[in-house]
Each structure stands twice: as C-alpha cells, then as structure tokens.
Amino acid sequence: MNWKILSMSASALAVSASVAFAQTEIQWWHAMGGTNGERVDKIAADFNASQSDYKVVPTYKGNYTETMTAAVAAFRAKEHPHLVQVFEVGTATMMAAEGAIYPVEKLMNDAGESFDKSDFLPAVISYYQTPEGELLSMPFNSSTPVLWYNADALEAAGVTPPETWDEVKTAAKALVDNGMECGISFGWQSWVMIENYSAWHDIGLGTKENGFAGFDTEFTFNNDQVAARLDDVAAMSKDNLFKYGGRRGDSLPMFTNGECGMWMNSSAYYGSIKSQAEFKFGQTMLPLDTSVADAPQNSIIGGATLWALAGHADEEYKGVAKFMTYLSSPEVQAWWHQETGYVPITTAAYELSKTQGFYDSNPGTDTAIKQLSLNTPTPNSRGLRFGNFVQVRDIINEEMEALWAGDKTAKEALDAAAERGNALLRKFERSAN
C-alpha cells in the first residue's frame, strides 16, 4: 500500500470536511456593557448552539455614540460588521448614509426568511419605518421612561404613587418632610422631560411631524408648556423636592440608595433596580400635567435597533436573516424583556410573558407597554427623526444644566437650545441633500 498517497488523501478529506462544515461568521457590534452585555452574549451563544451553519460574534464597542461612530468609520474603511446596534436618535443619521445600510425588511425578503410586520408592536416599529412603511432596522432593546418609586418611603410618608405633576410635588414634599434627602430626580433629561413630556401631552417637538415628513424641520420644543413645567421643576430644587443627578443614568444610585424617593427614567433599569434596591419599589405611568392636557396621549420609545450594513456576501445576509428571526422569537423576546425591563417587541412575546405569570408576580412591569400602547400615535407622539440629534441632545443637556444651576430661566435655556439645534439641523440637511 502507498502510505504516502493514503496520507495525502486523508489530509485532503480533512481539509474538504473542514471547509464543508465551516460556519459563516456574522459580526455584531453592540453597546451593551455589564450585565446586559452578558445577556447579549447569551443570545448569540444560544443562537449559535441552535444551528451549525452560522456563528454570530458579538463585540462590545462602547456606549451608543461610540458604537455608531466606530461603525461609520469601519464602513468607510470597508472593515464593517454585518450588524450594528444604533440608538433611536441615530435613525436619521443612518437613513442619510446612502448605500451604507441594508433595510432589514428588504434583507429578510431577499433571504427568503418569513417576516410579518404585523407581529410587532406598532409603537415600536413605527419609529423605524420609512414614510412608505418599510422597516429599516430590527427593534431589539426598546424602552420608555416610567416613574419609579420607593414604595416603602411613600407609605411611610403617607402618600400614594402620583398620577399628576401636582401629586408629584405633594409626594416629593411629603418624602422630604419625612426625612428623605430629595423627593424626585430623573435621568436622560432630554428624552424624559422634553421628548416624552411632549409626546405624553401631544405637543410637537418640531415642524414636519417631528422630522418624519422631511429633514427641513425646525425645533418647536421651546414652547410655553414645556418651559412652564421645567421652571416648576427648577423651583422644586429649592427645598430638595427635586435634585439633579447628571446625564444618562448617572442619577440611578440616588434612587437605589434611598436618597430620592422617586426617579423618572427608562423601564430598562428594572434589572439594575431589582439587584440594587433594598426596599420595595414599583413603577407607574408618567405624570400628567393637568394644566396642559386632560389625559395622556402615549409615550415614545428609546433604546436601540440593529441595522444591517451593506457590502457583505449574500450567504452572510442569510445568516443575518436567520438570526433576526431567532432574536424576535417569542421565547427570546420574553426572556430579554423579563430580564431587563425592555419592552417585548412582538405581541407574541408580550402574550407569552402574560401566560408565564410574569406580570402577576412582578406588578407594574407591563407599565411601559401600556404607556406605549395607550393611544394610536399622532404626528406629535410617533417619535422623532431629527438629523444630528445626538449632538442636539448634548446641547439640550448643557442648556438644562444652566437652568438647574439657576443661570437661566427655562425659556432662555430652551430658546438657546432650539437656536443652536436648528443650526445643526441645517448642517445635516445640507449634507443629506
């Protein structure tokens, strides 16, 4: 026997087998750090274990802004991932990146993957659709702000969870009078106190249906209703009824350590609050400003979606499509929702969570879903689609911090934010045309 020939044949077969069974890699860049990053890793690992053709490789690239910036730079260098997680205010920027994105609805159809938009919660997908209704990116981690409260502290102070802003002030005073350091704080202040306050009361943020009807939009959030509410909140800081604790989620410890009895921020802080708070807590709907509206409209989402970037092979996009189907399945979405506080993106996942008894054993955890689905969204409450809004939010933060410091009135701060923001809108409009 010719052992040399046999050895060569065996080597050839081994190479052939390795090629035949090689998995197609799908690169996924995301902005989920900490515990949520571990949950992202689990989703990818579970998908990889469910089949043998594709391997999703998740990579943490920093916060939302850093992740989007990294993806843009990588696309220019032709070293970009298949999927990138982009927060909701980056939608207009992604839409304007002509040739860079592969609309997820088109991708699913091209890959022959079953896809039905009616499966998704309307309040979630409407934010990410074109005027013609095409879904541009796959919802993943969607949330909305709620009013978190320290149930033990409210009970001790003799008050119930507030439903109106007048009741917020009453509860805050009762909490401070009973020994708490502050009544209420909030985070992501543009999202909570301008964007969602406006949607909740059916007030426009800008012309052209908050930018959905065209990039030639201008800000209108510097109106009397928003200014009056912010001035009132600023006045509350005098007696520590309100205390500013920083941008994003910086003020979370003020709530979980018992300093403030109420906190307005994302429903997605459920996991963090559950693990950190040593008191009974709850969540309820955003407070109604009865001087502005008789009833609430609906809140709008935050969080992020997964965008497919153009320029990869068809076979790789088939893997992306398979992963999108897995990601949006009722079981995965129900698990993600229950672990994190993000809303389930499909009706089936919501119904599964009901069937599993999650809301019965965790009262209030369906608050975000109820807020988003309260009414059919209007042009004022569908969401927003402003160019350069990542930078505009930084401007709003600067101007609101001047308000909390007592350097400006709310109207002065909002007028300055609108003027500076409009300059960025015009810059974006020129670059998009």
Contacts in CASP RR format, 6 or more apart in sequence:
PFRMAT RR
TARGET T0000
AUTHOR 0000-0000-0000
METHOD contacts of the structure
MODEL  1
MNWKILSMSASALAVSASVAFAQTEIQWWHAMGGTNGERVDKIAADFNAS
QSDYKVVPTYKGNYTETMTAAVAAFRAKEHPHLVQVFEVGTATMMAAEGA
IYPVEKLMNDAGESFDKSDFLPAVISYYQTPEGELLSMPFNSSTPVLWYN
ADALEAAGVTPPETWDEVKTAAKALVDNGMECGISFGWQSWVMIENYSAW
HDIGLGTKENGFAGFDTEFTFNNDQVAARLDDVAAMSKDNLFKYGGRRGD
SLPMFTNGECGMWMNSSAYYGSIKSQAEFKFGQTMLPLDTSVADAPQNSI
IGGATLWALAGHADEEYKGVAKFMTYLSSPEVQAWWHQETGYVPITTAAY
ELSKTQGFYDSNPGTDTAIKQLSLNTPTPNSRGLRFGNFVQVRDIINEEM
EALWAGDKTAKEALDAAAERGNALLRKFERSAN
21 52 0 8 1.000
23 48 0 8 1.000
23 52 0 8 1.000
23 53 0 8 1.000
23 54 0 8 1.000
23 55 0 8 1.000
24 53 0 8 1.000
24 54 0 8 1.000
24 55 0 8 1.000
24 315 0 8 1.000
24 316 0 8 1.000
24 319 0 8 1.000
25 54 0 8 1.000
25 55 0 8 1.000
25 56 0 8 1.000
25 57 0 8 1.000
25 316 0 8 1.000
26 54 0 8 1.000
26 55 0 8 1.000
26 56 0 8 1.000
26 57 0 8 1.000
26 82 0 8 1.000
26 83 0 8 1.000
26 316 0 8 1.000
26 319 0 8 1.000
26 320 0 8 1.000
26 323 0 8 1.000
27 57 0 8 1.000
27 59 0 8 1.000
27 81 0 8 1.000
27 82 0 8 1.000
27 83 0 8 1.000
28 44 0 8 1.000
28 56 0 8 1.000
28 57 0 8 1.000
28 58 0 8 1.000
28 59 0 8 1.000
28 81 0 8 1.000
28 82 0 8 1.000
28 83 0 8 1.000
28 84 0 8 1.000
28 85 0 8 1.000
28 306 0 8 1.000
29 58 0 8 1.000
29 59 0 8 1.000
29 61 0 8 1.000
29 67 0 8 1.000
29 70 0 8 1.000
29 71 0 8 1.000
29 81 0 8 1.000
29 83 0 8 1.000
29 84 0 8 1.000
29 85 0 8 1.000
30 37 0 8 1.000
30 40 0 8 1.000
30 58 0 8 1.000
30 59 0 8 1.000
30 60 0 8 1.000
30 61 0 8 1.000
30 67 0 8 1.000
30 84 0 8 1.000
30 85 0 8 1.000
31 60 0 8 1.000
31 61 0 8 1.000
31 62 0 8 1.000
31 63 0 8 1.000
31 64 0 8 1.000
31 66 0 8 1.000
31 67 0 8 1.000
31 85 0 8 1.000
31 87 0 8 1.000
31 304 0 8 1.000
32 39 0 8 1.000
32 40 0 8 1.000
32 60 0 8 1.000
32 85 0 8 1.000
32 141 0 8 1.000
33 60 0 8 1.000
33 62 0 8 1.000
35 271 0 8 1.000
35 272 0 8 1.000
35 275 0 8 1.000
36 141 0 8 1.000
36 340 0 8 1.000
37 58 0 8 1.000
37 60 0 8 1.000
39 336 0 8 1.000
39 339 0 8 1.000
39 340 0 8 1.000
40 58 0 8 1.000
41 58 0 8 1.000
43 327 0 8 1.000
43 332 0 8 1.000
43 336 0 8 1.000
44 56 0 8 1.000
44 57 0 8 1.000
44 58 0 8 1.000
46 332 0 8 1.000
47 54 0 8 1.000
47 56 0 8 1.000
47 323 0 8 1.000
47 326 0 8 1.000
47 327 0 8 1.000
48 54 0 8 1.000
48 55 0 8 1.000
48 56 0 8 1.000
50 326 0 8 1.000
51 322 0 8 1.000
53 319 0 8 1.000
53 322 0 8 1.000
54 319 0 8 1.000
54 322 0 8 1.000
54 323 0 8 1.000
56 323 0 8 1.000
59 81 0 8 1.000
61 67 0 8 1.000
61 70 0 8 1.000
61 71 0 8 1.000
62 70 0 8 1.000
64 85 0 8 1.000
64 86 0 8 1.000
64 87 0 8 1.000
64 304 0 8 1.000
65 390 0 8 1.000
67 84 0 8 1.000
67 85 0 8 1.000
67 86 0 8 1.000
68 84 0 8 1.000
68 86 0 8 1.000
68 87 0 8 1.000
68 90 0 8 1.000
68 93 0 8 1.000
68 390 0 8 1.000
71 80 0 8 1.000
71 81 0 8 1.000
71 84 0 8 1.000
71 86 0 8 1.000
71 309 0 8 1.000
72 97 0 8 1.000
72 100 0 8 1.000
74 80 0 8 1.000
74 81 0 8 1.000
75 97 0 8 1.000
75 100 0 8 1.000
75 309 0 8 1.000
80 309 0 8 1.000
80 311 0 8 1.000
81 309 0 8 1.000
82 308 0 8 1.000
82 309 0 8 1.000
82 312 0 8 1.000
82 316 0 8 1.000
82 317 0 8 1.000
82 320 0 8 1.000
83 306 0 8 1.000
83 307 0 8 1.000
83 308 0 8 1.000
83 309 0 8 1.000
83 320 0 8 1.000
83 323 0 8 1.000
84 306 0 8 1.000
84 307 0 8 1.000
84 309 0 8 1.000
85 140 0 8 1.000
85 141 0 8 1.000
85 304 0 8 1.000
85 305 0 8 1.000
85 306 0 8 1.000
85 307 0 8 1.000
86 94 0 8 1.000
86 137 0 8 1.000
86 304 0 8 1.000
86 305 0 8 1.000
86 306 0 8 1.000
86 307 0 8 1.000
87 302 0 8 1.000
87 303 0 8 1.000
87 304 0 8 1.000
88 127 0 8 1.000
88 128 0 8 1.000
88 301 0 8 1.000
88 302 0 8 1.000
88 303 0 8 1.000
88 304 0 8 1.000
88 305 0 8 1.000
89 384 0 8 1.000
89 386 0 8 1.000
89 389 0 8 1.000
89 390 0 8 1.000
89 393 0 8 1.000
90 387 0 8 1.000
90 389 0 8 1.000
90 390 0 8 1.000
91 127 0 8 1.000
91 128 0 8 1.000
91 136 0 8 1.000
91 137 0 8 1.000
91 305 0 8 1.000
91 385 0 8 1.000
92 211 0 8 1.000
92 215 0 8 1.000
92 385 0 8 1.000
92 386 0 8 1.000
92 387 0 8 1.000
92 388 0 8 1.000
92 389 0 8 1.000
92 428 0 8 1.000
93 387 0 8 1.000
93 388 0 8 1.000
93 390 0 8 1.000
93 428 0 8 1.000
94 100 0 8 1.000
94 101 0 8 1.000
94 136 0 8 1.000
94 137 0 8 1.000
94 307 0 8 1.000
95 101 0 8 1.000
95 130 0 8 1.000
95 136 0 8 1.000
95 385 0 8 1.000
96 215 0 8 1.000
96 387 0 8 1.000
96 428 0 8 1.000
96 431 0 8 1.000
96 432 0 8 1.000
99 310 0 8 1.000
100 309 0 8 1.000
100 310 0 8 1.000
101 136 0 8 1.000
101 137 0 8 1.000
101 307 0 8 1.000
101 308 0 8 1.000
101 309 0 8 1.000
101 310 0 8 1.000
102 308 0 8 1.000
102 309 0 8 1.000
102 310 0 8 1.000
102 311 0 8 1.000
102 317 0 8 1.000
103 130 0 8 1.000
103 134 0 8 1.000
103 135 0 8 1.000
103 136 0 8 1.000
103 137 0 8 1.000
103 308 0 8 1.000
104 135 0 8 1.000
104 136 0 8 1.000
104 137 0 8 1.000
104 138 0 8 1.000
104 306 0 8 1.000
104 307 0 8 1.000
104 308 0 8 1.000
104 324 0 8 1.000
105 115 0 8 1.000
105 117 0 8 1.000
105 134 0 8 1.000
105 135 0 8 1.000
105 136 0 8 1.000
106 134 0 8 1.000
107 308 0 8 1.000
107 317 0 8 1.000
107 320 0 8 1.000
107 321 0 8 1.000
107 324 0 8 1.000
108 114 0 8 1.000
108 115 0 8 1.000
108 321 0 8 1.000
108 324 0 8 1.000
108 325 0 8 1.000
109 115 0 8 1.000
110 314 0 8 1.000
110 317 0 8 1.000
111 314 0 8 1.000
111 317 0 8 1.000
111 318 0 8 1.000
111 319 0 8 1.000
111 320 0 8 1.000
111 321 0 8 1.000
111 322 0 8 1.000
112 321 0 8 1.000
113 318 0 8 1.000
113 321 0 8 1.000
113 322 0 8 1.000
113 324 0 8 1.000
113 325 0 8 1.000
114 325 0 8 1.000
115 325 0 8 1.000
117 125 0 8 1.000
117 135 0 8 1.000
119 328 0 8 1.000
119 346 0 8 1.000
119 347 0 8 1.000
119 348 0 8 1.000
120 139 0 8 1.000
120 328 0 8 1.000
120 345 0 8 1.000
120 346 0 8 1.000
120 347 0 8 1.000
121 343 0 8 1.000
121 344 0 8 1.000
121 345 0 8 1.000
121 346 0 8 1.000
121 347 0 8 1.000
121 350 0 8 1.000
121 369 0 8 1.000
121 372 0 8 1.000
121 373 0 8 1.000
122 373 0 8 1.000
122 377 0 8 1.000
123 298 0 8 1.000
123 300 0 8 1.000
123 301 0 8 1.000
123 372 0 8 1.000
123 373 0 8 1.000
123 377 0 8 1.000
124 139 0 8 1.000
124 142 0 8 1.000
124 301 0 8 1.000
124 343 0 8 1.000
124 345 0 8 1.000
124 372 0 8 1.000
125 135 0 8 1.000
125 139 0 8 1.000
125 345 0 8 1.000
126 377 0 8 1.000
126 382 0 8 1.000
126 383 0 8 1.000
127 300 0 8 1.000
127 301 0 8 1.000
127 382 0 8 1.000
127 383 0 8 1.000
128 135 0 8 1.000
128 136 0 8 1.000
128 137 0 8 1.000
128 139 0 8 1.000
128 305 0 8 1.000
129 135 0 8 1.000
129 136 0 8 1.000
130 136 0 8 1.000
131 212 0 8 1.000
131 213 0 8 1.000
136 307 0 8 1.000
137 305 0 8 1.000
137 306 0 8 1.000
137 307 0 8 1.000
137 308 0 8 1.000
138 305 0 8 1.000
138 306 0 8 1.000
138 324 0 8 1.000
138 327 0 8 1.000
138 328 0 8 1.000
139 305 0 8 1.000
139 328 0 8 1.000
139 345 0 8 1.000
140 304 0 8 1.000
140 305 0 8 1.000
140 306 0 8 1.000
140 327 0 8 1.000
140 345 0 8 1.000
141 268 0 8 1.000
141 303 0 8 1.000
141 304 0 8 1.000
141 336 0 8 1.000
141 340 0 8 1.000
141 342 0 8 1.000
142 301 0 8 1.000
142 302 0 8 1.000
142 303 0 8 1.000
142 304 0 8 1.000
142 305 0 8 1.000
142 342 0 8 1.000
142 343 0 8 1.000
142 345 0 8 1.000
143 266 0 8 1.000
143 267 0 8 1.000
143 268 0 8 1.000
143 301 0 8 1.000
143 302 0 8 1.000
143 303 0 8 1.000
143 341 0 8 1.000
143 342 0 8 1.000
143 343 0 8 1.000
143 368 0 8 1.000
144 196 0 8 1.000
144 266 0 8 1.000
144 267 0 8 1.000
144 299 0 8 1.000
144 300 0 8 1.000
144 301 0 8 1.000
144 302 0 8 1.000
144 343 0 8 1.000
144 368 0 8 1.000
144 371 0 8 1.000
144 372 0 8 1.000
145 186 0 8 1.000
145 188 0 8 1.000
145 191 0 8 1.000
145 192 0 8 1.000
145 196 0 8 1.000
145 264 0 8 1.000
145 265 0 8 1.000
145 266 0 8 1.000
145 267 0 8 1.000
145 286 0 8 1.000
145 299 0 8 1.000
146 264 0 8 1.000
146 265 0 8 1.000
146 266 0 8 1.000
146 267 0 8 1.000
146 283 0 8 1.000
146 284 0 8 1.000
146 285 0 8 1.000
146 286 0 8 1.000
146 367 0 8 1.000
146 368 0 8 1.000
146 371 0 8 1.000
147 161 0 8 1.000
147 162 0 8 1.000
147 168 0 8 1.000
147 262 0 8 1.000
147 263 0 8 1.000
147 264 0 8 1.000
147 283 0 8 1.000
147 284 0 8 1.000
147 285 0 8 1.000
147 286 0 8 1.000
147 287 0 8 1.000
148 255 0 8 1.000
148 262 0 8 1.000
148 263 0 8 1.000
148 264 0 8 1.000
148 265 0 8 1.000
148 269 0 8 1.000
148 273 0 8 1.000
148 281 0 8 1.000
148 282 0 8 1.000
148 283 0 8 1.000
149 161 0 8 1.000
149 261 0 8 1.000
149 262 0 8 1.000
149 263 0 8 1.000
149 281 0 8 1.000
149 282 0 8 1.000
149 283 0 8 1.000
149 284 0 8 1.000
150 255 0 8 1.000
150 258 0 8 1.000
150 261 0 8 1.000
150 262 0 8 1.000
150 277 0 8 1.000
150 279 0 8 1.000
150 280 0 8 1.000
150 281 0 8 1.000
151 161 0 8 1.000
151 279 0 8 1.000
151 280 0 8 1.000
151 281 0 8 1.000
151 282 0 8 1.000
152 279 0 8 1.000
152 280 0 8 1.000
153 175 0 8 1.000
153 178 0 8 1.000
153 180 0 8 1.000
153 258 0 8 1.000
153 261 0 8 1.000
153 279 0 8 1.000
154 160 0 8 1.000
154 161 0 8 1.000
154 171 0 8 1.000
154 174 0 8 1.000
154 175 0 8 1.000
154 261 0 8 1.000
156 178 0 8 1.000
157 171 0 8 1.000
157 174 0 8 1.000
157 175 0 8 1.000
157 177 0 8 1.000
157 178 0 8 1.000
157 180 0 8 1.000
158 174 0 8 1.000
158 178 0 8 1.000
159 170 0 8 1.000
159 171 0 8 1.000
159 174 0 8 1.000
159 175 0 8 1.000
160 171 0 8 1.000
161 171 0 8 1.000
161 282 0 8 1.000
161 284 0 8 1.000
162 168 0 8 1.000
162 170 0 8 1.000
162 171 0 8 1.000
162 262 0 8 1.000
162 284 0 8 1.000
162 287 0 8 1.000
163 284 0 8 1.000
163 285 0 8 1.000
163 287 0 8 1.000
163 288 0 8 1.000
164 287 0 8 1.000
164 288 0 8 1.000
164 289 0 8 1.000
164 290 0 8 1.000
165 229 0 8 1.000
165 232 0 8 1.000
165 287 0 8 1.000
165 288 0 8 1.000
165 289 0 8 1.000
165 290 0 8 1.000
166 290 0 8 1.000
167 287 0 8 1.000
168 184 0 8 1.000
168 262 0 8 1.000
168 287 0 8 1.000
169 232 0 8 1.000
169 236 0 8 1.000
169 241 0 8 1.000
171 183 0 8 1.000
171 184 0 8 1.000
171 262 0 8 1.000
172 182 0 8 1.000
172 183 0 8 1.000
172 184 0 8 1.000
172 236 0 8 1.000
172 241 0 8 1.000
172 242 0 8 1.000
172 262 0 8 1.000
173 183 0 8 1.000
173 239 0 8 1.000
173 241 0 8 1.000
175 182 0 8 1.000
175 183 0 8 1.000
175 261 0 8 1.000
175 262 0 8 1.000
176 182 0 8 1.000
176 183 0 8 1.000
176 239 0 8 1.000
176 240 0 8 1.000
176 241 0 8 1.000
180 258 0 8 1.000
180 259 0 8 1.000
180 260 0 8 1.000
180 261 0 8 1.000
181 240 0 8 1.000
181 243 0 8 1.000
181 258 0 8 1.000
181 259 0 8 1.000
181 260 0 8 1.000
182 240 0 8 1.000
182 241 0 8 1.000
182 242 0 8 1.000
182 243 0 8 1.000
182 254 0 8 1.000
182 259 0 8 1.000
182 260 0 8 1.000
182 261 0 8 1.000
183 240 0 8 1.000
183 241 0 8 1.000
183 242 0 8 1.000
183 243 0 8 1.000
183 260 0 8 1.000
183 261 0 8 1.000
183 262 0 8 1.000
184 236 0 8 1.000
184 241 0 8 1.000
184 242 0 8 1.000
184 243 0 8 1.000
184 260 0 8 1.000
184 261 0 8 1.000
184 262 0 8 1.000
184 263 0 8 1.000
184 264 0 8 1.000
185 242 0 8 1.000
185 243 0 8 1.000
185 244 0 8 1.000
185 245 0 8 1.000
185 251 0 8 1.000
185 254 0 8 1.000
185 255 0 8 1.000
185 260 0 8 1.000
185 262 0 8 1.000
185 263 0 8 1.000
185 264 0 8 1.000
186 192 0 8 1.000
186 193 0 8 1.000
186 251 0 8 1.000
186 263 0 8 1.000
186 264 0 8 1.000
186 265 0 8 1.000
187 245 0 8 1.000
187 246 0 8 1.000
187 247 0 8 1.000
187 248 0 8 1.000
187 249 0 8 1.000
187 250 0 8 1.000
187 251 0 8 1.000
187 263 0 8 1.000
187 264 0 8 1.000
187 265 0 8 1.000
188 247 0 8 1.000
188 248 0 8 1.000
188 249 0 8 1.000
188 265 0 8 1.000
188 266 0 8 1.000
189 246 0 8 1.000
189 247 0 8 1.000
189 396 0 8 1.000
189 397 0 8 1.000
189 400 0 8 1.000
190 393 0 8 1.000
190 396 0 8 1.000
190 397 0 8 1.000
190 400 0 8 1.000
191 302 0 8 1.000
191 393 0 8 1.000
192 264 0 8 1.000
192 265 0 8 1.000
193 229 0 8 1.000
193 230 0 8 1.000
193 233 0 8 1.000
193 264 0 8 1.000
193 400 0 8 1.000
194 205 0 8 1.000
194 221 0 8 1.000
194 226 0 8 1.000
194 396 0 8 1.000
195 205 0 8 1.000
195 300 0 8 1.000
195 383 0 8 1.000
195 384 0 8 1.000
196 286 0 8 1.000
196 299 0 8 1.000
196 300 0 8 1.000
197 203 0 8 1.000
197 226 0 8 1.000
197 229 0 8 1.000
197 286 0 8 1.000
197 289 0 8 1.000
198 204 0 8 1.000
198 205 0 8 1.000
198 221 0 8 1.000
198 226 0 8 1.000
198 380 0 8 1.000
199 297 0 8 1.000
199 298 0 8 1.000
199 299 0 8 1.000
199 300 0 8 1.000
199 380 0 8 1.000
199 381 0 8 1.000
199 383 0 8 1.000
200 286 0 8 1.000
200 288 0 8 1.000
200 293 0 8 1.000
200 296 0 8 1.000
200 297 0 8 1.000
200 298 0 8 1.000
200 299 0 8 1.000
200 381 0 8 1.000
201 225 0 8 1.000
201 288 0 8 1.000
201 289 0 8 1.000
201 292 0 8 1.000
201 293 0 8 1.000
201 296 0 8 1.000
201 297 0 8 1.000
202 293 0 8 1.000
202 297 0 8 1.000
202 378 0 8 1.000
202 380 0 8 1.000
202 381 0 8 1.000
203 223 0 8 1.000
203 225 0 8 1.000
203 226 0 8 1.000
203 292 0 8 1.000
203 380 0 8 1.000
204 210 0 8 1.000
204 220 0 8 1.000
204 221 0 8 1.000
204 379 0 8 1.000
204 380 0 8 1.000
205 219 0 8 1.000
205 220 0 8 1.000
205 221 0 8 1.000
205 380 0 8 1.000
205 384 0 8 1.000
205 386 0 8 1.000
206 217 0 8 1.000
206 218 0 8 1.000
206 219 0 8 1.000
206 220 0 8 1.000
206 221 0 8 1.000
206 384 0 8 1.000
206 386 0 8 1.000
207 217 0 8 1.000
207 218 0 8 1.000
207 220 0 8 1.000
208 214 0 8 1.000
208 215 0 8 1.000
208 216 0 8 1.000
208 217 0 8 1.000
209 379 0 8 1.000
209 380 0 8 1.000
209 382 0 8 1.000
210 217 0 8 1.000
210 379 0 8 1.000
210 380 0 8 1.000
210 382 0 8 1.000
210 383 0 8 1.000
210 384 0 8 1.000
210 385 0 8 1.000
210 386 0 8 1.000
211 217 0 8 1.000
211 384 0 8 1.000
211 385 0 8 1.000
211 386 0 8 1.000
212 379 0 8 1.000
212 382 0 8 1.000
212 383 0 8 1.000
212 384 0 8 1.000
212 385 0 8 1.000
213 379 0 8 1.000
214 385 0 8 1.000
215 387 0 8 1.000
215 425 0 8 1.000
215 428 0 8 1.000
215 429 0 8 1.000
215 432 0 8 1.000
215 433 0 8 1.000
216 429 0 8 1.000
217 386 0 8 1.000
217 425 0 8 1.000
218 418 0 8 1.000
218 422 0 8 1.000
218 425 0 8 1.000
219 386 0 8 1.000
219 417 0 8 1.000
219 418 0 8 1.000
219 421 0 8 1.000
219 422 0 8 1.000
219 425 0 8 1.000
220 418 0 8 1.000
221 414 0 8 1.000
221 417 0 8 1.000
221 418 0 8 1.000
222 411 0 8 1.000
222 414 0 8 1.000
222 415 0 8 1.000
222 417 0 8 1.000
222 418 0 8 1.000
223 414 0 8 1.000
224 411 0 8 1.000
225 289 0 8 1.000
225 292 0 8 1.000
226 410 0 8 1.000
226 414 0 8 1.000
227 409 0 8 1.000
227 410 0 8 1.000
227 411 0 8 1.000
227 414 0 8 1.000
228 291 0 8 1.000
228 410 0 8 1.000
229 289 0 8 1.000
229 292 0 8 1.000
229 410 0 8 1.000
230 400 0 8 1.000
230 403 0 8 1.000
230 410 0 8 1.000
230 413 0 8 1.000
230 414 0 8 1.000
231 409 0 8 1.000
231 410 0 8 1.000
231 411 0 8 1.000
233 242 0 8 1.000
234 242 0 8 1.000
234 403 0 8 1.000
234 404 0 8 1.000
234 406 0 8 1.000
234 410 0 8 1.000
236 242 0 8 1.000
237 243 0 8 1.000
237 244 0 8 1.000
237 404 0 8 1.000
243 254 0 8 1.000
243 259 0 8 1.000
243 260 0 8 1.000
244 251 0 8 1.000
244 401 0 8 1.000
244 404 0 8 1.000
245 251 0 8 1.000
245 254 0 8 1.000
247 397 0 8 1.000
249 265 0 8 1.000
249 269 0 8 1.000
251 260 0 8 1.000
251 263 0 8 1.000
251 265 0 8 1.000
252 263 0 8 1.000
252 265 0 8 1.000
252 269 0 8 1.000
252 272 0 8 1.000
252 273 0 8 1.000
252 276 0 8 1.000
253 259 0 8 1.000
253 276 0 8 1.000
254 260 0 8 1.000
254 263 0 8 1.000
255 261 0 8 1.000
255 262 0 8 1.000
255 263 0 8 1.000
255 273 0 8 1.000
255 277 0 8 1.000
256 272 0 8 1.000
256 273 0 8 1.000
256 276 0 8 1.000
256 277 0 8 1.000
258 279 0 8 1.000
264 286 0 8 1.000
266 302 0 8 1.000
266 303 0 8 1.000
267 283 0 8 1.000
267 341 0 8 1.000
267 342 0 8 1.000
267 343 0 8 1.000
267 367 0 8 1.000
267 368 0 8 1.000
268 303 0 8 1.000
268 340 0 8 1.000
268 341 0 8 1.000
268 342 0 8 1.000
269 341 0 8 1.000
270 283 0 8 1.000
270 340 0 8 1.000
270 341 0 8 1.000
270 365 0 8 1.000
271 339 0 8 1.000
271 340 0 8 1.000
271 341 0 8 1.000
273 281 0 8 1.000
282 363 0 8 1.000
282 364 0 8 1.000
283 364 0 8 1.000
283 365 0 8 1.000
283 367 0 8 1.000
284 364 0 8 1.000
284 367 0 8 1.000
285 296 0 8 1.000
285 367 0 8 1.000
285 370 0 8 1.000
285 371 0 8 1.000
286 296 0 8 1.000
286 299 0 8 1.000
286 371 0 8 1.000
288 295 0 8 1.000
288 296 0 8 1.000
296 371 0 8 1.000
296 374 0 8 1.000
296 375 0 8 1.000
297 374 0 8 1.000
297 375 0 8 1.000
297 377 0 8 1.000
297 378 0 8 1.000
297 380 0 8 1.000
297 381 0 8 1.000
298 371 0 8 1.000
298 372 0 8 1.000
298 373 0 8 1.000
298 374 0 8 1.000
298 375 0 8 1.000
298 377 0 8 1.000
298 381 0 8 1.000
299 368 0 8 1.000
299 371 0 8 1.000
299 372 0 8 1.000
299 374 0 8 1.000
299 381 0 8 1.000
300 372 0 8 1.000
300 377 0 8 1.000
300 381 0 8 1.000
300 382 0 8 1.000
300 383 0 8 1.000
300 384 0 8 1.000
301 343 0 8 1.000
301 372 0 8 1.000
301 383 0 8 1.000
303 342 0 8 1.000
306 324 0 8 1.000
306 327 0 8 1.000
308 317 0 8 1.000
308 320 0 8 1.000
326 332 0 8 1.000
327 333 0 8 1.000
328 345 0 8 1.000
328 346 0 8 1.000
330 346 0 8 1.000
330 348 0 8 1.000
330 349 0 8 1.000
330 351 0 8 1.000
330 352 0 8 1.000
331 352 0 8 1.000
332 349 0 8 1.000
333 344 0 8 1.000
333 345 0 8 1.000
333 346 0 8 1.000
333 348 0 8 1.000
333 349 0 8 1.000
334 344 0 8 1.000
334 349 0 8 1.000
334 350 0 8 1.000
334 352 0 8 1.000
334 353 0 8 1.000
334 356 0 8 1.000
334 358 0 8 1.000
336 342 0 8 1.000
336 344 0 8 1.000
337 343 0 8 1.000
337 344 0 8 1.000
337 349 0 8 1.000
337 350 0 8 1.000
337 353 0 8 1.000
338 353 0 8 1.000
338 356 0 8 1.000
338 358 0 8 1.000
338 362 0 8 1.000
338 365 0 8 1.000
341 365 0 8 1.000
341 368 0 8 1.000
343 350 0 8 1.000
343 368 0 8 1.000
343 369 0 8 1.000
343 372 0 8 1.000
344 350 0 8 1.000
344 352 0 8 1.000
344 353 0 8 1.000
344 369 0 8 1.000
350 366 0 8 1.000
350 369 0 8 1.000
353 359 0 8 1.000
353 366 0 8 1.000
358 365 0 8 1.000
359 365 0 8 1.000
359 366 0 8 1.000
375 381 0 8 1.000
377 383 0 8 1.000
386 392 0 8 1.000
386 425 0 8 1.000
386 428 0 8 1.000
387 424 0 8 1.000
387 425 0 8 1.000
387 428 0 8 1.000
387 429 0 8 1.000
387 432 0 8 1.000
388 421 0 8 1.000
388 424 0 8 1.000
388 425 0 8 1.000
388 427 0 8 1.000
388 428 0 8 1.000
391 424 0 8 1.000
392 417 0 8 1.000
392 420 0 8 1.000
392 421 0 8 1.000
392 424 0 8 1.000
392 425 0 8 1.000
395 417 0 8 1.000
395 420 0 8 1.000
395 421 0 8 1.000
395 424 0 8 1.000
396 417 0 8 1.000
398 417 0 8 1.000
399 408 0 8 1.000
399 413 0 8 1.000
399 414 0 8 1.000
399 416 0 8 1.000
399 417 0 8 1.000
399 420 0 8 1.000
400 413 0 8 1.000
400 417 0 8 1.000
402 408 0 8 1.000
402 413 0 8 1.000
403 409 0 8 1.000
403 410 0 8 1.000
403 413 0 8 1.000
408 416 0 8 1.000
END
